[in-house]
C-alpha cells in the first residue's frame, strides 16, 4: 500500500542544540535505511519549511504507523497521511 505522508517538524526553540543534532542525525540514518529497504520510497523537502512530503510503501496502515513511531523526530512532528492508489490515466506501467 502506498501512502503520501506530510511531516512537519516542530522542535522546541529551547531544545539543547546537541540533543537536536543527535535527533537529526539518528533520523537521517533511519530514513536512509528505510529508503534503501524500499519502505520509504520517496522523500522531498518542502521549500522554506522544516517539513517533507514522502511516499511510503507498506503492507498495512498498522505497518505505516509502527514505522512512523520509530522516527526519532516523531514526538516533534505534525503528520498528515493520505492513502494512494493507481490512477487509470497514468502513463507509467508501475508505481515506482
N, C-alpha and C positions, 0 to 999 in steps of 0.2 A: 504494500500500500504506500502511496506517495502522499506526503503532507508538506504543504507550504507553511513555514514557521517564521514569524517575525519575532525577533528577540531584541528588546531594548534594555540595555544595562544601565542601572542607576546606582553606582557606587556612592556611599555616603561621602560627603565633602570632607569630613574629618577622619576618614579611614587612614590608618597608618600607611604611608607610601610603600613600605617594604611588604606589608601584607597585600596591598593591591597588586604590586608587581608579581608576587608569588601566585596569587589567584589567576592573573592574566597568563602567566607562563604555563601553569597547570591546565588552564582552559585551552590554550593553543595546542599543547601536547595531545590532549584528549580529542580535540576537534580534528587534528590531523590524522590521528589513528582511526577515528570513525570514518573519515573520508577515504582513507586507504582501504578500509574494510568494505566500503560501499554503502554504509548506513547513512552517512551524511553526504548526500550526492552532490549538492551544490551549496556554495556559500558566497554571498555577496555582501559587501559593506554598503550601508545606506549613507550616501554622501552627506556630510555635515552633521551626522548623528552618531552617538555611540550605540549603534544598532546594526542588525543584519537581517537579510532575507535568506532563508535556507530552504532546501528541499531534502527531506529525509525519506529513506526507503526502508520501511519496516514491515513486519508481518501483521502487526495489530496496533490499535490505539494504546493498548497497555504497554507494548514494547516502546513506543514513542515516549510515553510518559516516563517509563523507567530510564530511558536514555537521557531525557532532559534532566531528570533528577540527579544524574551523575555529574552534570556540568558544575565545575567549581564556582562559576558565577551565578548559578541558578537562584540562590537566595536573593540576588540583587537584580533579577530580571522581571520585566513585564513581558509575557509571552502571548502571542495570538497564533492560533492554529487553524488551518483550513485543509480539508481533505481534497485531493486532486484525483481526477480521472481523465482518461484519454479523450481528446476532442476529436470528433469524427472528421473535421476538416483539416486536421494536421497532416502535413506532407511527409512527416518522418515515420519510418517503419517501426520505431521503438520509442521508448520514453527516456532515452539517455540523451 
